[in-house]
Amino acid sequence: MAELATIARPYAEALFQASKADLSATAAWLDELAAIASNAQLMQFADNPKVTSEQVFGLIQGVAKAQLSPAAQNFLHAVIDNGRLSAMPEMAAQFRERVNAQSGTSDAVVYSAFDIDAAALANVTELLQKRFGRKLNVSVTLQPELIGGIRVVVGDQVLDTSVKARLDQMKVALTA
């Protein structure tokens, strides 16, 4: 994975420098392109030597939910023409890191066994911001195997209060 990070870094940095006027709009279309590029069937299509870069561009543009801006189209052309489509998700991740560093925030993923309503999520977000000492962009992902509770990932830090984690801890304690 270090290779993808190395490949993605100059693209993310250049895009960050070029789009400082509207980082949120750039992040939105870049996240969409990264989600499209992470599709295994698309990558198989793009890696086919009989397929032209224009065909790959047309397919991605057709799959995109919204019309791509000229900046997005230029960026996508550059990525496809240089054979770097597989690094697009990493480019988006590094771009988000740069945006977060500038704004003093971090991305947080809350894994939960059940849906979390808006009021509970607001309370959890407030507690997590106090715990981690910074503003967080919180997203929720369902993981039924947690049984109950939540697992929070902020960068390289993990806070696991799930029932599954507690059961695993009891299993280790009982078998030791």
N, C-alpha and C positions, 0 to 999 in steps of 0.2 A: 504493500500500500504506500510505502514511502515514494515509490516511483510516481504514482498518480498525484500525490501531494506536490512533488517537485514539478511535474508537468503543469498542474493546475495553478500554481502560485503566480506566475507572470500574467496569466489571463485574468485571474481574480484581481490582482493589483492594478492592472491596466484598466479594467472595467470600473473598479472603484474610483480611480483617478478621473476617468472620463465622465463618470455619472454623479459626481458630487452634488450637482444641482438638484437631483431627484433620486436619492438613494432608495426610498421606499418603492417607487414604481419600478426601478431596475431590479430590486430584490424580488418583486412579485413575478415579473416575467422570467427572471433567471431561475427561480424556484420551479416554475411551470416547465421550463425547458429541461431542467435537471430531472424532474419527475418523468418526463417523456423519454429522455435519454437513458434512464435507468431500466427501461423495458428491454428484456432479453431478446424478444423477437425483433425489435427495432435494431438492436446492435448486430444481430445476425444478418439482417437485411443490409445494414450499413457496411458491414465487413465483406460483403460479397463483391468480388472484383469486377463483376459485370454491371454493377450499379454505379451510376454517376453521382457526383456530389449534388447536382441539381435535383436528382430524384430523391435523395435523402432529405435535402432541404424542403422539397415540396411535400414529402410525407410528414415531416415534423410540423411544417406550417399548417397542413391540413388537420393535424391532430390537436394543435393548440386551440384552447377554448376561445381566446380573443385574437383579434388581428394583431400581429407583431408590429411593434414600432420600427421605424427605420434603424434605430440603434440596435434593437434586438436582432433584426434581420442581418445587419452587418456583422454583429458578434457571432451569430449562428453560422454565417458563411465562413468566417475566419476559422471557427472551430472545426467545421466539417472539412474545409479545404486542407487544413493541416493534420487531419486524421486524429483529432483529439476529442471526438464525441464521447468516448468512454470516460473521459475525465470530467465531463460536465457536472455530475453530482458533487465531485470534490471541489470544482470551481465555485459552485453555489455555496458550499459549506465555508470555504475560505472567504468568500465575499461577505457572508453573514458575520463571520468572525471580525472582519475589518469594520463593518457597520456597527456591530455591538461594541467594539473597542472604542470607536469614536463617540458613541452615545453613552457609554458607561453602563451598558446592560449586558445580560447573558441570556442564552436560550436555556429553558428548562423543560424537560419532558416528564410529565407525571404519568406513570403507568398505573392503571387502576383496574380492579376486577369488575367494577360496575361503572355505569355512567355517573358523572359528577355534575350536579346541577350548578347553575351560574352562581348562586349565593355561596354554596360550599366551596366552589373553585375560587371565588374572591377571597374567602377566609384562608384557604390553603395558600393562595398566592401571597397574601399579606404575611402569613407566618414564615413562608419560605424566604421572602425578601428580607425579613429580620434575621433569619437563620444564616443566610448566605451573605448578607450585608451589601446587597446591590439590587437594582431593579431587574426583574426577570420577565422575559417573554415566555409565558407558560403555554404549553400545548398538552393535550391529554390523549393518551393512547390506551385502548382497552387491551388488557391481558388477563383473560379469565383464569389462567393457571395460577395467579397470585392468591386466589381464594377470597381474600379480603385485604383491606388496607391499601396502601399506596407505596410505590417505589419511585423516587425522584432522581433524575440524572441532570446535573448541571455541570457542563464541561466534563472534567474527569472526576468529579465528586459524585458519590451515590449515597442517598439516604433511603434505606429500605426498612419500612415499617409494615411490610406485608405479612399476612398469616403464613404464607409459604416460607418466608425467610425465618420466621420464628420457629416453625416446625422443623426446618433444616437445622437450626441451632440446637433444638432439643434433641434431635436425632444424633448429632455429633456428641452432645453431652452424655447421652445415655449409652452410646457405644464406646465411649472413651474409657 
